């Protein structure tokens, strides 16, 4: 339950906004320091060293935001009112055990089903938490369970972190592979400087023209939302790529776009700057979610959030797509210092591409496609391994805090050790 407080008004205390609570098994980071009088009069919740904090509002609760308060300024702190505060030691409960109980699937399911409110402001009540049955009441047993889970979840988390680093490394190598192939750095030809910083040297028989010299640049538009006739459902038949479709492209695994979340009408298109772009047009998101390219498989229109290129017979759409993938560091440079995450049209019109002969473009795209497929397969296998480890960690916590397993027996028999080793060996095979 929430504790009471008595403090010197001039004393310094820690302050925990919601962002300070970590997800998963929880923790506190980036605490602020404020005077007691600055926060005591606000609608904040007071807590002390040893208290357990639990986010009560969606989606923070579902994301597992929680913490055991430690090393607070003068031993005290305040948190947003969307955080519940519990003082377990007043009731003979181990704080670590309570944190694990809050992480168990049984507790999470019960708490979520008790939520009240509407939309994105559903909350878990303090009463629902207090009414959840405490299966293990003896403090000595709670301490053994907490020690066991500290040890086992640390091992699991180290494995997860190792695999996440490998996924990130694969992403970096994939990004470097695009640059190496589309600029010909991996080819044994005599080189010359392209005159473009991000491209660097290219084979001497290649060129580095502007995009607009090898493709017709287009953009998109949104028909006026104020004209109902433009948005009649039965008339909206033209596929229309918007930022709502970028989710398809984020992980880089999808090159071709066949479907869109929205469509526009022909009359709306005729009365706006939107254009019907042909099949094989290469597009690039340029605002908000910046730098995600794709190739259209059918005629489509786009919003103004995209640039588009209709390729001439001098450049293959797939080669141009891979050039855009290689330009990711360049996109980050262009956005530096920008108030809004945007690549502006003057910059886009100045884009330049390495340009090998068509037969070399075909060989390069074939090699890239094969290489990236290997990267993707490895990344998917690692991600599946991470998911399995997280599922195992969740199941282990739930079984331990509810007394479904004897942690001493598990420790002596090495059951969890063998299970983790089996997961690791299976995914590394």
N, C-alpha and C positions, 0 to 999 in steps of 0.2 A: 504494500500500500504506500501511498505518497507520504514522505516524512514531513514533519514541521521544521521550522528553522528559526534560529536566533543568531544574529550576526551584528558586528560593528558596522554601521552604515558606510564607513570609509574603507573598509577592508576590500582587498581585491579578490575576485572570484573568477572561476572559469565560466565561459559561456559556450554552449554547444548548439549551434544551428543544426538543422536536419542534415546538412551536407557533412557534418563532422562524424555522424554515425556511419560505420562501415556496414556493408552488406554481408550476407552469408553467415559466418560464425561471429561476425561483428567486431567491434573495436571503436576507439575514438581517435580522430586525427584532426589536426589544425584547429585546436580549441582557441577561442578568443579570450582575452582578459579584459574584464570590466570591473567597475566599482560595484560594491553590493547595492548601494543606493540607486545606481543606474538601472539595475534590473529587478530589484525587489518589488518595485511598484508596478511592474508590467505583468502581463498575463503569461508568466513563465513558470516552469516547474523546477523546484529546488531539488538538488541532489548532493550527496557527499561521497567521499572515497568509499568504495565497497558496495555502493548501490548498483542495481542493474537497471539499465535504460532500455525501453522497448518502443519503437515507433508504432503508433496505433492507426495511422491513416494510410489509405491505399494511394499509390502502389508501394510506399515505403515499407509497410508491414510485409507484403508479399515478397519484397526483395530481401527481407531478412535483416533490416537495419536494427541493430541492438548493440549493447556494450556493457562491460563492467567498468565503472568509473574508477580510475586510478590516477595518482599523481596530480591531483587538482590543485589549483592555486588556493593556498590556505585550506586545502582539504574540502573545498565547497565549490558548487557550480550551479548554473541555471540552464535549462534546456527549453526549446520551443514547447508550447503547450500541446503540440501533436506527439509528444513523447510521454509515455507512462514511466513512472519511477517506482522502483520496488527496493525495500531494504531487507534482504533475506536473512541477514545475521540476527535481526531482532526476533526471528521466528525459528532459529536453529536450522536454517537452510543454507547450504553452501552456495555462494554466488556463481561459481563455475558450473555447478550442477544445474542451477536455475537457468543459466544462459543456454546450456545444452538442451534443457527441457523446452525452452522457447524455440529451439532450432529443430525439434522433433516434428515429424510429419503428423503425428496424432494431435499435438498441440496446434500446429498451423491449420490443419483442416477444421478443428473445432472453432478456432478463433475466427477464421474466414467465414464460416457458416453463421457466426453470431454477429457479423458486421451489420451496422445500421447506417442509413444515409443513402444518398443518391449519386449517380454518376461517379466522378473521380474523387468524391469526398466521403467515401464510406470509411467507418472507423470501428475499431475493436474497443469495447468498453473495458474499464478497469475491473468491473464486476465479473465479466466473462472470463478474464484472466484468473482472478482470485477463485472462481468457482471450478477451475480445471482441476481434476483430481491429481494429487501428488502421490504417485505410486510408491516411491521410495522415501520413507519418512525418517529413517535413522541417519543421523549425520555421518556416522562412520562409513556407512554404505555409499552415501552420496559422494564422500571424499574419494573412495576407491573408484567409483564410476567416473568422476571428474578426472582423476589421475590417468585412468585407462584411456579416456577419450582425448585428453590432452596429448598423450603419446601417439595414439593411433591417427588422430586427425592431423597432427603435425606431419606424420609420415605421408599421409594421403596428400596433404596440401603441397608438400615438397615435390611429389610426383606430378601433381597438377601444374605447379609452377614451371617445372622442367619442360613439360610438354607444351605449355603455352609459349615458352621461350622458343621452342623449336618451330611452332606455328609462325611466330613473328619472324624468325630467321628465314623460313621458307618464303614468307611474303616479301622480305627484303631481297632475297636471291631472285625471286620471280620478277620484281621490279627492275633489278639490274639486268636480267636476261633480255627484257624488252629492248633496253637501250643498246646492249651489245649486238643484238641481231639486226635491228632496223638501221643502225648506223654502220654496219659492216665491220665493226671492230674485231670480230672473230674471223674475218676473212683474210687470206694471205696476200691480198692485192697491195700494190703501191698506194700510199695514202696522200691526201691533200687536206688542207683545212677547209671546212665548209663555210666559214664565216659566221657560223651560228654557235653561240656559247654552249648550249645544251647538247648540240649534235657533236661538236668537236671535229675530229678527223673522219673522213669518209674515203672509200676507194676512189682513185683518181678519175675513173670513168663515170662516177655518179655525179648527180647534181643536187642542189639544195634550194629549190624554188619556194616561193610562197605557196601556201595551200591554194590561194585564189588563182594561181597560174595553172593548176592541174585539176581543179574542181570548182564548181559553181557554188558559192557560199549562199546559204539561205538562213532564215530564222523563222520563228513562229509568232503566234499571237493568240489572244483570248477574245472571242466575240463578246460583245457587251452583255453582261449578266442582267442588265436592266431591261433588255428587250426579251420578253417572254417567248416571242415567236422564234427566237434563235435557239431556244433550249427545249422545244417540245420533245418529249421522250421518243415519240414515234418517228421523229425526223432526225434524231441524233444517231447517225449511222457511220460517220467518218471516224476511224480510230484516231485518237488525239493523245500524243505522249505528253505527260505532265510530270511534275515532281513527285506525284503519287506513284509513279512507275519506277522511280530510281531504286526502290528496294530490290528490284529484280537484278540490278547491276552492281550493287555495293560490293559483293564479295569477289567480283571479277570472273565468276564462273560462267556467266551467261553473256554471250556475244550478240545474239540476234533477238530482236523484239518482235513478237508476233501478236501480242494482245496488249490492250491498254485498259486502265481502270475507268476512263471516261471516253465519251465520244461527242463529237459536235455535229451540227447540221450543215448541210451544204449551203443553205441560205446564210447561216451564221458565218461560215468561212468566206462567202462571197462579199459579205459586208464587214470584213475585218482584214487585217494584214496577214492572216493565216493562209498558208498555201498547202496544197496537197503535194507531198514529196513522194517521189517514185520509190519503188523497191530498190534496195541496195544503197539508199542514202545513208551516210554515216552521220550520227548525231552526237552531241556532247552537252551534258548538263553544265550550265555556266553560272547559276545563282544558287545560293543556299547549300544544296548538295552539289558541290562543284567537282568537275573532272571525271565524270563517269560516261564513257562512250558506249555506243551500240550501233548495230546495223539493222535497218528496217527490212523485214521480210516481205512486207506488203505495202502498198501506198498508205501513207499516214500524214497527218498534220502534227504540229507540236505547239506547245506554248512558247512564249517569249523567253522562257528560262533555258532554252536550248539553242545552240548553233548547229547548223547542218551543212553538209557538203555533198553535192551530187558529182560523183567522180567522172572525169573524162577518161578517154581510152589510154591515158598515160599512167594512171595509177589504179591499183586494185583496191576496192573498198576494204578488204580484210587487211591489206598492208597499211592503209591509212588508219584503220582502227588500232592496229598494234603501235603505230607511231604515236597516237593519242595516249595509249597506255604507257608508252615510254616517257611521255611528257609530264607525268605526275609531279616530279620535283619542280618542273617549270611552272605548273599551275600553282603550287604552294608559294613559289617566289612571287608570282603575279598578285597573289592575294595578300601578301605581307603589307601591313599598315593600312589595309582597306577596312573601312568602318563596317561594311557589309561583305559577306562572303560572296564575292562576285568577280568574274573575269569580264572585263568590259570589252565591248565590240571593237574599239580601235586596237586593243591588244590581240584579239582574235584574228582580225584582218591581217595582222603582221606575222601570224604563225608561218613557220617554214618547215618543210619536211625533207628528209633524205629521199632521194629518188633514184633507185637503181633501175636498170632495164626490166621490162615486165617479166621475163623468164626468171630473173633473179628474185623479183618480188614473190613469185610463186614458190620458189625454193625456200625462201626465208620464212614465208607464212606457214609452209608445211613443217619446217623444222621447229618453228616457234610453237605451233599447235601441239606437236608431239611432246616437246619439252614441258610446256605448261600443263599438259595432261598429267605428266608424272608428278609435278609439283602439287597439283590439285588432289590427286589420289593420296599422296602422302599427308597432305593437310587434312583431308577428310578422315583418314585413319586415326590421326592424332586427335582430332576433335571428338571422334567417337570414343576414343580411349578416355579423354577428359570427362565426357558425359557419363561414362560408366563409373569412373572413380567418384564423381560427385554423387551419383545415385547410391553407390556403395557406402560413402560417408554418411549420407542421409539415413540409409537403412540401419547402419551401425549405431548412430546416435539414438535413433528411435528405439531400437532393441535394448540398448544399454540403459537409457533413462527410465524405461517402463519395466525393467526387470525381466525382459524376455531372454536375456543371456546372463550367465554368470561370468562377470568380467575377470575374476580370478582364474577360473578354469580356462577361459580363452587365452589369458596371458601365459599360463603355464604350458598349455598345449601348443601355443604358437599358431592357433587357427587363423587369426587375423593376418599374421605375417605371411602365411602360405597363400591366403586369399589375395593379398596385395601383389605378391610376387607372381601369382598366376595371371592376374589382370595385366601386369606389366609385360610378362613374357608373351602372352597371347597377342597383345597389340604391337609388340616389337618384332613378331615373327614375320 
